[in-house]
Amino acid sequence: MNIVITNKSDSPIYEQIKDQIRSSIISDELAEGQMLPSIRALAQDLKISVITTMRAYNELEQEGFIASMQGKGCFVLPKNKEHIKEQKLQEIESHFFSAIAAAKVIGMSNEEFKGILDILLNSD
């Protein structure tokens, strides 16, 4: 598992870790049942606080992507297709919000925006 932390990101470090692990699970780079690095080992590899790594793992567990087994470590849970769909919908909404904000900055009308969307949707 390759996690890249950047200080240039607006996201906190724990969120960068969480997002990259989540993406690896969704894309099947991390398989169901696969063991994740221990919290301490990952913190050491990334040269960050154990607390930061623990927060990322705890949030992934709360979101249903991993499970922690006392004394054994953290493992990737089976994919919940509905949960993954919800995650992707949130990602799409976020991109739309960014696009809408950019369109408003240049004074683009709703019709122009919808026109671009129609063109992109039909450009296969």
C-alpha positions as CSV (number, residue, x, y, z in Angstrom):
1,M,0.0,0.0,0.0
2,N,1.4,3.3,-1.1
3,I,0.2,6.4,0.8
4,V,1.5,9.9,-0.2
5,I,1.1,12.7,2.3
6,T,1.5,16.3,1.0
7,N,1.7,19.5,3.0
8,K,0.3,21.4,0.1
9,S,-3.1,19.8,0.5
10,D,-5.9,21.6,2.2
11,S,-7.0,18.3,3.7
12,P,-5.6,17.3,7.1
13,I,-3.1,14.4,7.1
14,Y,-5.5,11.9,8.7
15,E,-8.0,12.7,5.9
16,Q,-5.4,12.2,3.2
17,I,-4.6,8.8,4.7
18,K,-8.3,7.9,5.0
19,D,-9.1,9.0,1.5
20,Q,-6.2,7.0,-0.1
21,I,-7.0,3.8,1.8
22,R,-10.7,4.2,1.0
23,S,-9.9,4.6,-2.7
24,S,-7.6,1.6,-2.6
25,I,-10.4,-0.5,-1.1
26,I,-13.0,0.7,-3.7
27,S,-10.6,0.1,-6.6
28,D,-9.8,-3.4,-5.3
29,E,-6.1,-2.5,-4.8
30,L,-6.8,-3.6,-1.2
31,A,-8.8,-6.9,-1.2
32,E,-11.4,-8.0,1.2
33,G,-9.8,-9.6,4.3
34,Q,-6.4,-8.0,3.6
35,M,-4.6,-6.8,6.6
36,L,-3.6,-3.2,6.8
37,P,-0.3,-2.0,8.3
38,S,-0.5,-1.6,12.0
39,I,-1.2,1.9,13.2
40,R,2.2,2.2,14.7
41,A,4.0,0.8,11.6
42,L,2.1,3.2,9.2
43,A,2.8,6.2,11.5
44,Q,6.5,5.2,11.5
45,D,6.6,4.8,7.7
46,L,4.9,8.1,7.1
47,K,6.8,9.8,9.9
48,I,3.7,11.1,11.5
49,S,1.9,10.8,14.9
50,V,0.3,7.5,15.9
51,I,-2.7,9.6,16.9
52,T,-3.1,10.9,13.3
53,T,-3.0,7.3,11.9
54,M,-5.4,6.1,14.6
55,R,-7.9,8.8,13.7
56,A,-7.8,7.8,10.0
57,Y,-8.3,4.1,10.9
58,N,-11.1,4.9,13.4
59,E,-13.0,6.9,10.7
60,L,-12.5,4.1,8.1
61,E,-13.9,1.7,10.7
62,Q,-16.9,4.0,11.4
63,E,-17.5,4.3,7.7
64,G,-17.6,0.4,7.3
65,F,-14.4,0.0,5.2
66,I,-12.2,-1.8,7.8
67,A,-12.6,-3.7,11.0
68,S,-10.2,-3.7,13.9
69,M,-9.6,-7.0,15.7
70,Q,-8.0,-6.7,19.1
71,G,-4.5,-8.1,19.1
72,K,-4.7,-9.1,15.4
73,G,-4.9,-5.7,13.5
74,C,-7.1,-4.0,11.0
75,F,-8.6,-5.8,8.0
76,V,-10.5,-4.7,4.9
77,L,-14.2,-5.5,5.2
78,P,-16.4,-6.9,2.3
79,K,-17.6,-4.1,0.1
80,N,-21.0,-2.7,0.8
81,K,-22.2,-1.7,-2.7
82,E,-24.7,0.7,-1.4
83,H,-22.1,2.4,0.8
84,I,-19.7,2.7,-2.1
85,K,-22.4,4.1,-4.3
86,E,-23.2,6.7,-1.6
87,Q,-19.4,7.6,-1.4
88,K,-19.2,8.0,-5.2
89,L,-22.4,10.2,-5.2
90,Q,-20.8,12.5,-2.6
91,E,-17.7,12.7,-4.7
92,I,-19.7,13.6,-7.8
93,E,-21.7,16.2,-5.9
94,S,-18.4,17.7,-4.7
95,H,-17.1,18.0,-8.2
96,F,-20.4,19.6,-9.3
97,F,-20.2,22.2,-6.5
98,S,-16.7,23.1,-7.6
99,A,-17.8,23.4,-11.3
100,I,-20.8,25.5,-10.4
101,A,-18.7,27.8,-8.2
102,A,-16.2,28.2,-11.1
103,A,-19.1,28.9,-13.5
104,K,-20.5,31.6,-11.2
105,V,-17.2,33.3,-11.0
106,I,-17.2,33.8,-14.8
107,G,-20.9,34.7,-14.9
108,M,-22.0,31.6,-16.8
109,S,-25.8,31.1,-17.0
110,N,-27.6,28.0,-15.9
111,E,-28.4,27.3,-19.6
112,E,-24.8,27.6,-20.6
113,F,-23.8,25.3,-17.8
114,K,-26.4,22.7,-18.7
115,G,-25.4,23.0,-22.3
116,I,-21.8,22.0,-21.5
117,L,-23.1,19.2,-19.3
118,D,-25.2,17.9,-22.2
119,I,-22.3,18.0,-24.6
120,L,-20.1,16.1,-22.1
121,L,-22.7,13.5,-21.4
122,N,-23.2,12.9,-25.1
123,S,-19.6,12.8,-26.2
124,D,-18.9,9.1,-26.3
